[in-house]
Amino acid sequence: MKSHISNKEKYIFLIVSFSIWFPHFIYLPILSPYIESMGGTYIFIGIVLSSYGLMQFILRLPIGISSDLLKLRKPFIILGILLSATSCFIFALTDSLGWILFARSLAGVSVATWVVFAVLYSSYFTDKEVHRAMSSISFVVVLAQLLGMIFSGYIVNAWGWHAPFWIGGFVGVFGAVFAFFIFEPKESDSRVPLKLKDLLTVMKEPHLLKVSLLSIIAHSIIFTTMFGFIPTYVTSIGLEEKDISLIVFAFMIPHAIATLFMGNVVVLRLGKWKSLKCAFLLTAICTLLTPFVESKIMLGVLQGVNGFALGLLFPLLLGMSIEFITHEKRATAMGVYQALYAIGMFLGPLIAGILNASFGIAAGFFFAGILGLTASGLIVMWGTKKSYKQMGKYPMRL
């Protein structure tokens, strides 16, 4: 640990990290039914949901490169927090579908700064402790997701549709104040700016492209289901808004457990590629079965299993994305990986929204389930006996 970085400074950074994610997840479970209640079609809901990922796909690499060229991290972090709060306040103050699309797009711009968060926080630690640093900051992300999504439905049931947006906005303001006290080590100024030739070299790495494609599929599934149309499905089968929180709870607890602890256990027993294949098969089955379940208990069980399967995928894919990349190019690889998987965050819900509008809400789940089966097929095609036996421990997703 770098001796001049105190625990207090690390805790401040973790609080700020929590404050950029919590505002977006406290309203996410109710976003699609909220838009539907305002007259938004499934296609429009898909566009709104996909705009979040589209902004990240467009801006993550430019933000990372700009940060390296300017040799600055803190201003980007402060800007990201302020945009997060602004997005929530726009949601809270408008009933216009157009402004809702703008607010969700702004949320995507906000979290596109996450690459800078990861780079600055890792600079608080020595090279040997970077994995521990990523685990700590990733736990904060999971905690923000868990707390925000669990309480969302209850908040709406008690205080109305706009309450989560107001709460998220004030949490963002709180985080922005703390962001001014973030410590940026001077040695971060010595980082070598990214070069175009390095970026192109990394982007041609076959292993990185394969893992990124699988991550695109995984993000398409989660942003089509739990972060997309599962809340709408809950209300469409006659359950109440408060029941959304119960389904979210059933998903997020196994998801967090798998992300934090179980991934390494499964990988150690099965190997990386076989673990991926099993997890994709499991999430595909759960997603394909979802439209046939109308019982609250059974839906909760199904989403719990799905949450666990998806929780295995993300940390494993993250570790695999950089395992064959040289140390000096891993930051570039991570930027490429994060930008590419954002494709799934906007393309998945967009296509699902179009399918739902044409064939009913079950169509989106069938689409996501087929994606899971496709990923399993790709893994079987790519995997070799040698790769199945490879084992290792990986950091958690950023």
C-alpha positions as CSV (number, residue, x, y, z in Angstrom):
1,M,0.0,0.0,0.0
2,K,1.3,3.4,-0.8
3,S,2.2,4.9,2.6
4,H,0.9,8.4,1.9
5,I,-2.6,7.2,1.0
6,S,-4.6,7.1,4.2
7,N,-7.6,4.9,4.8
8,K,-9.7,8.0,5.2
9,E,-8.8,9.0,1.6
10,K,-9.8,5.6,0.3
11,Y,-13.1,5.7,2.2
12,I,-13.9,9.1,0.7
13,F,-13.3,7.7,-2.8
14,L,-15.5,4.6,-2.1
15,I,-18.3,6.9,-0.9
16,V,-18.0,8.9,-4.1
17,S,-18.0,5.7,-6.2
18,F,-21.2,4.6,-4.4
19,S,-22.8,8.0,-5.1
20,I,-22.4,7.7,-8.9
21,W,-24.1,4.3,-9.1
22,F,-26.8,4.4,-6.5
23,P,-28.8,7.2,-8.2
24,H,-29.1,5.2,-11.4
25,F,-30.1,1.9,-9.7
26,I,-32.7,3.3,-7.2
27,Y,-35.0,4.1,-10.1
28,L,-34.0,1.4,-12.6
29,P,-36.5,-1.3,-11.5
30,I,-39.4,1.1,-12.0
31,L,-38.1,2.9,-15.1
32,S,-39.8,0.7,-17.7
33,P,-43.2,0.5,-16.0
34,Y,-43.0,4.3,-15.2
35,I,-42.5,5.0,-18.9
36,E,-45.3,2.6,-19.8
37,S,-47.6,4.4,-17.4
38,M,-46.9,7.6,-19.2
39,G,-47.9,6.1,-22.6
40,G,-44.5,5.0,-23.8
41,T,-44.5,2.1,-26.2
42,Y,-42.2,-1.0,-25.8
43,I,-40.1,0.4,-28.7
44,F,-39.7,3.7,-26.9
45,I,-38.9,1.9,-23.6
46,G,-36.2,0.0,-25.5
47,I,-34.8,3.2,-26.9
48,V,-34.6,4.8,-23.5
49,L,-33.0,1.7,-21.9
50,S,-30.5,1.4,-24.8
51,S,-29.5,5.1,-24.7
52,Y,-27.7,4.5,-21.4
53,G,-25.4,1.9,-23.0
54,L,-25.0,3.8,-26.3
55,M,-23.6,6.9,-24.5
56,Q,-21.1,4.6,-22.7
57,F,-20.0,2.9,-25.9
58,I,-19.5,6.3,-27.6
59,L,-17.7,8.1,-24.7
60,R,-15.8,5.6,-22.6
61,L,-12.7,5.5,-24.8
62,P,-12.6,9.3,-25.6
63,I,-13.0,10.0,-21.8
64,G,-10.2,7.6,-20.9
65,I,-7.9,8.9,-23.7
66,S,-8.7,12.6,-22.7
67,S,-7.9,11.8,-19.1
68,D,-4.6,10.3,-20.0
69,L,-3.7,13.1,-22.4
70,L,-4.6,15.8,-19.8
71,K,-3.1,13.7,-17.0
72,L,-6.1,14.5,-14.9
73,R,-8.6,12.2,-13.1
74,K,-10.4,14.2,-10.5
75,P,-12.2,16.8,-12.8
76,F,-13.7,13.9,-14.8
77,I,-14.9,12.2,-11.6
78,I,-16.6,15.4,-10.3
79,L,-18.2,16.0,-13.7
80,G,-19.5,12.4,-13.7
81,I,-21.1,12.8,-10.3
82,L,-22.7,16.2,-11.2
83,L,-24.1,14.7,-14.4
84,S,-25.5,11.8,-12.4
85,A,-27.4,14.2,-10.1
86,T,-28.6,16.3,-13.0
87,S,-30.0,13.3,-14.8
88,C,-32.0,12.3,-11.7
89,F,-33.4,15.8,-11.2
90,I,-34.5,16.0,-14.9
91,F,-36.4,12.7,-14.3
92,A,-38.0,14.1,-11.2
93,L,-39.1,17.4,-12.8
94,T,-40.6,16.3,-16.0
95,D,-43.4,14.1,-17.4
96,S,-42.2,14.5,-21.0
97,L,-41.1,11.3,-22.7
98,G,-38.5,13.3,-24.7
99,W,-36.9,14.6,-21.5
100,I,-36.9,11.1,-20.0
101,L,-34.9,9.9,-23.0
102,F,-32.5,12.8,-22.5
103,A,-32.2,12.1,-18.8
104,R,-31.4,8.4,-19.3
105,S,-28.8,9.3,-22.0
106,L,-27.2,11.8,-19.6
107,A,-27.0,9.0,-17.0
108,G,-25.0,7.0,-19.6
109,V,-22.6,10.0,-20.1
110,S,-22.2,10.1,-16.3
111,V,-21.2,6.5,-15.8
112,A,-18.9,6.6,-18.9
113,T,-16.5,8.3,-16.5
114,W,-16.2,5.0,-14.6
115,V,-12.9,4.1,-16.4
116,V,-11.3,7.2,-14.8
117,F,-12.6,6.1,-11.3
118,A,-10.9,2.7,-11.7
119,V,-7.6,4.2,-12.8
120,L,-7.4,6.7,-10.0
121,Y,-8.4,4.3,-7.3
122,S,-5.9,1.7,-8.5
123,S,-3.2,4.4,-8.1
124,Y,-3.8,4.4,-4.4
125,F,-2.3,0.9,-4.3
126,T,0.9,-0.9,-5.3
127,D,0.8,-3.2,-8.4
128,K,0.6,-6.3,-6.1
129,E,-2.6,-4.8,-4.5
130,V,-4.5,-3.7,-7.6
131,H,-6.7,-6.8,-7.6
132,R,-7.7,-6.1,-4.0
133,A,-8.4,-2.5,-5.0
134,M,-10.7,-3.6,-7.8
135,S,-12.5,-6.0,-5.5
136,S,-13.1,-3.2,-3.0
137,I,-14.5,-0.7,-5.5
138,S,-16.5,-3.4,-7.3
139,F,-18.1,-4.4,-4.0
140,V,-19.3,-0.8,-3.7
141,V,-20.9,-1.0,-7.1
142,V,-22.7,-4.2,-6.2
143,L,-23.8,-2.6,-2.9
144,A,-25.2,0.4,-4.8
145,Q,-27.0,-1.9,-7.2
146,L,-28.4,-4.0,-4.4
147,L,-29.6,-1.2,-2.1
148,G,-31.0,0.9,-4.9
149,M,-32.9,-1.9,-6.7
150,I,-34.3,-3.5,-3.5
151,F,-35.9,-0.3,-2.1
152,S,-37.0,1.2,-5.4
153,G,-40.4,-0.5,-5.5
154,Y,-41.2,0.2,-1.9
155,I,-40.3,3.9,-2.3
156,V,-42.6,4.2,-5.3
157,N,-45.4,2.5,-3.4
158,A,-45.0,4.8,-0.5
159,W,-44.3,8.2,-2.1
160,G,-45.0,7.9,-5.8
161,W,-43.1,7.5,-9.1
162,H,-40.9,10.6,-8.8
163,A,-39.5,9.8,-5.3
164,P,-36.6,7.6,-6.4
165,F,-35.5,10.3,-8.8
166,W,-35.4,12.9,-6.0
167,I,-33.5,10.6,-3.7
168,G,-31.0,9.7,-6.4
169,G,-30.5,13.4,-7.2
170,F,-29.7,14.3,-3.6
171,V,-27.4,11.4,-3.2
172,G,-25.6,12.6,-6.3
173,V,-25.3,16.1,-4.8
174,F,-23.9,14.6,-1.6
175,G,-21.3,12.6,-3.7
176,A,-20.3,15.7,-5.7
177,V,-19.4,17.5,-2.5
178,F,-17.3,14.6,-1.4
179,A,-15.7,14.3,-4.8
180,F,-13.9,17.7,-4.2
181,F,-12.0,16.0,-1.4
182,I,-10.7,13.1,-3.5
183,F,-7.0,12.8,-3.4
184,E,-5.2,12.5,-6.7
185,P,-1.6,11.3,-6.3
186,K,1.1,13.2,-8.2
187,E,2.6,10.1,-9.7
188,S,-0.6,9.6,-11.7
189,D,0.6,12.6,-13.8
190,S,3.5,10.4,-15.0
191,R,1.3,7.9,-16.8
192,V,2.1,7.5,-20.5
193,P,-0.8,8.7,-22.7
194,L,-2.4,6.1,-24.8
195,K,-1.1,5.9,-28.4
196,L,-3.3,5.0,-31.4
197,K,-1.0,2.2,-32.5
198,D,-1.2,0.6,-29.0
199,L,-5.0,0.9,-29.1
200,L,-5.2,-0.7,-32.6
201,T,-2.8,-3.5,-31.5
202,V,-4.9,-4.4,-28.5
203,M,-8.2,-4.2,-30.5
204,K,-6.8,-6.9,-32.9
205,E,-6.1,-9.3,-30.0
206,P,-8.3,-12.4,-30.9
207,H,-8.8,-13.5,-27.3
208,L,-9.9,-10.0,-26.2
209,L,-12.4,-9.9,-29.1
210,K,-13.8,-13.3,-28.2
211,V,-14.2,-12.4,-24.6
212,S,-15.7,-9.0,-25.5
213,L,-18.3,-10.6,-27.7
214,L,-19.3,-12.9,-24.9
215,S,-19.5,-9.9,-22.6
216,I,-21.7,-8.1,-25.2
217,I,-24.1,-11.0,-25.0
218,A,-24.0,-11.2,-21.2
219,H,-24.8,-7.4,-20.9
220,S,-27.5,-7.7,-23.6
221,I,-29.2,-10.4,-21.4
222,I,-29.0,-8.5,-18.1
223,F,-30.1,-5.2,-19.6
224,T,-33.0,-6.9,-21.5
225,T,-34.1,-8.8,-18.4
226,M,-33.5,-7.6,-14.8
227,F,-32.2,-4.1,-15.8
228,G,-34.8,-3.9,-18.6
229,F,-38.2,-5.6,-19.0
230,I,-38.5,-7.8,-15.9
231,P,-40.1,-5.0,-13.9
232,T,-42.6,-4.4,-16.7
233,Y,-43.3,-8.2,-16.8
234,V,-43.9,-8.2,-13.1
235,T,-46.7,-5.6,-13.4
236,S,-48.1,-7.1,-16.6
237,I,-48.9,-10.4,-14.8
238,G,-50.9,-8.5,-12.2
239,L,-48.4,-8.0,-9.4
240,E,-47.9,-4.7,-7.6
241,E,-45.1,-2.2,-7.8
242,K,-43.8,-3.2,-4.4
243,D,-43.4,-6.8,-5.7
244,I,-40.8,-5.5,-8.1
245,S,-38.5,-5.0,-5.1
246,L,-39.1,-8.6,-4.0
247,I,-38.1,-9.9,-7.4
248,V,-35.1,-7.6,-7.5
249,F,-34.1,-8.8,-4.1
250,A,-34.3,-12.4,-5.3
251,F,-32.1,-11.6,-8.2
252,M,-29.5,-9.4,-6.6
253,I,-28.6,-11.4,-3.5
254,P,-27.4,-14.5,-5.5
255,H,-25.9,-12.1,-8.1
256,A,-23.9,-10.4,-5.4
257,I,-22.8,-13.7,-3.8
258,A,-21.7,-15.1,-7.1
259,T,-19.8,-11.9,-8.0
260,L,-18.1,-11.6,-4.6
261,F,-17.3,-15.2,-3.6
262,M,-18.6,-18.1,-5.8
263,G,-16.9,-17.3,-9.1
264,N,-13.5,-18.4,-7.9
265,V,-14.9,-21.6,-6.4
266,V,-16.7,-22.6,-9.6
267,V,-13.7,-21.7,-11.8
268,L,-11.3,-23.7,-9.7
269,R,-13.5,-26.8,-10.1
270,L,-14.6,-26.5,-13.7
271,G,-12.1,-24.2,-15.4
272,K,-12.8,-20.9,-17.2
273,W,-14.4,-21.9,-20.5
274,K,-16.5,-24.7,-18.9
275,S,-17.7,-22.2,-16.2
276,L,-18.7,-19.8,-18.9
277,K,-20.6,-22.4,-20.9
278,C,-22.5,-23.6,-17.8
279,A,-23.3,-20.0,-16.7
280,F,-24.6,-19.0,-20.1
281,L,-26.7,-22.2,-20.4
282,L,-28.2,-21.5,-17.0
283,T,-29.1,-17.9,-17.7
284,A,-30.5,-19.0,-21.1
285,I,-32.8,-21.6,-19.6
286,C,-34.0,-19.2,-16.9
287,T,-34.7,-16.4,-19.4
288,L,-36.5,-18.7,-21.8
289,L,-38.7,-20.0,-18.9
290,T,-39.6,-16.5,-17.6
291,P,-42.6,-15.8,-19.9
292,F,-44.2,-19.0,-18.7
293,V,-44.1,-18.1,-15.0
294,E,-46.8,-16.0,-13.4
295,S,-46.4,-17.0,-9.8
296,K,-44.5,-14.4,-7.6
297,I,-42.6,-17.2,-5.8
298,M,-41.7,-19.1,-8.8
299,L,-40.6,-15.9,-10.7
300,G,-38.4,-15.0,-7.7
301,V,-36.8,-18.4,-7.7
302,L,-36.2,-18.3,-11.4
303,Q,-34.6,-14.8,-11.2
304,G,-32.5,-15.9,-8.2
305,V,-30.9,-18.7,-10.3
306,N,-30.5,-16.2,-13.2
307,G,-28.9,-13.7,-11.0
308,F,-26.4,-16.3,-9.7
309,A,-25.5,-17.4,-13.3
310,L,-25.0,-13.8,-14.5
311,G,-23.0,-13.0,-11.3
312,L,-20.5,-15.8,-12.4
313,L,-20.1,-14.4,-15.9
314,F,-19.0,-10.8,-15.3
315,P,-16.0,-11.2,-13.0
316,L,-14.8,-14.2,-15.1
317,L,-15.1,-12.3,-18.4
318,L,-13.3,-9.3,-16.9
319,G,-10.3,-11.4,-15.8
320,M,-10.1,-13.2,-19.1
321,S,-10.2,-9.9,-21.1
322,I,-6.7,-9.0,-19.9
323,E,-5.0,-12.3,-19.2
324,F,-3.0,-12.4,-22.4
325,I,-2.4,-8.6,-22.6
326,T,1.0,-7.3,-21.5
327,H,1.0,-5.3,-18.3
328,E,1.7,-1.9,-19.9
329,K,-1.3,-2.3,-22.3
330,R,-3.8,-3.6,-19.8
331,A,-5.4,-0.2,-19.2
332,T,-5.9,0.1,-22.9
333,A,-7.4,-3.4,-23.1
334,M,-9.8,-2.6,-20.2
335,G,-10.9,0.5,-22.0
336,V,-11.5,-1.4,-25.2
337,Y,-13.3,-4.2,-23.3
338,Q,-15.6,-1.7,-21.4
339,A,-16.4,0.2,-24.6
340,L,-17.3,-3.0,-26.5
341,Y,-19.5,-4.6,-23.8
342,A,-21.5,-1.3,-23.8
343,I,-22.8,-2.4,-27.2
344,G,-24.8,-5.1,-25.4
345,M,-26.1,-2.5,-23.0
346,F,-27.8,-0.5,-25.8
347,L,-28.3,-3.1,-28.5
348,G,-29.9,-5.8,-26.3
349,P,-32.8,-3.7,-24.9
350,L,-33.3,-1.8,-28.2
351,I,-33.9,-5.1,-30.1
352,A,-36.0,-6.5,-27.3
353,G,-38.1,-3.4,-27.2
354,I,-38.8,-3.7,-31.0
355,L,-39.6,-7.4,-30.6
356,N,-41.9,-6.8,-27.6
357,A,-43.8,-4.1,-29.5
358,S,-44.4,-6.5,-32.4
359,F,-45.0,-9.8,-30.7
360,G,-45.6,-9.2,-27.0
361,I,-43.3,-9.0,-24.0
362,A,-42.4,-12.7,-24.1
363,A,-40.5,-12.0,-27.4
364,G,-37.8,-10.0,-25.6
365,F,-37.1,-12.9,-23.2
366,F,-37.0,-15.4,-26.0
367,F,-34.5,-13.2,-27.8
368,A,-32.3,-12.9,-24.7
369,G,-32.5,-16.6,-24.0
370,I,-31.4,-17.4,-27.6
371,L,-28.5,-15.1,-27.1
372,G,-27.4,-17.2,-24.1
373,L,-27.7,-20.4,-26.1
374,T,-25.6,-18.7,-28.9
375,A,-22.9,-17.8,-26.4
376,S,-22.8,-21.4,-25.2
377,G,-22.4,-22.5,-28.8
378,L,-19.6,-20.1,-29.4
379,I,-17.8,-21.3,-26.3
380,V,-18.1,-24.9,-27.4
381,M,-16.7,-23.9,-30.8
382,W,-13.8,-21.9,-29.3
383,G,-13.0,-24.0,-26.2
384,T,-10.4,-26.6,-26.4
385,K,-9.5,-29.4,-24.0
386,K,-6.5,-27.4,-22.8
387,S,-8.5,-24.2,-22.3
388,Y,-11.1,-26.0,-20.2
389,K,-8.5,-27.2,-17.8
390,Q,-7.1,-23.7,-17.3
391,M,-7.9,-22.3,-13.9
392,G,-7.4,-19.0,-12.1
393,K,-8.8,-16.3,-9.9
394,Y,-10.1,-13.1,-11.4
395,P,-10.9,-9.6,-10.1
396,M,-14.4,-8.4,-10.0
397,R,-16.0,-6.4,-12.8
398,L,-15.6,-2.6,-12.9
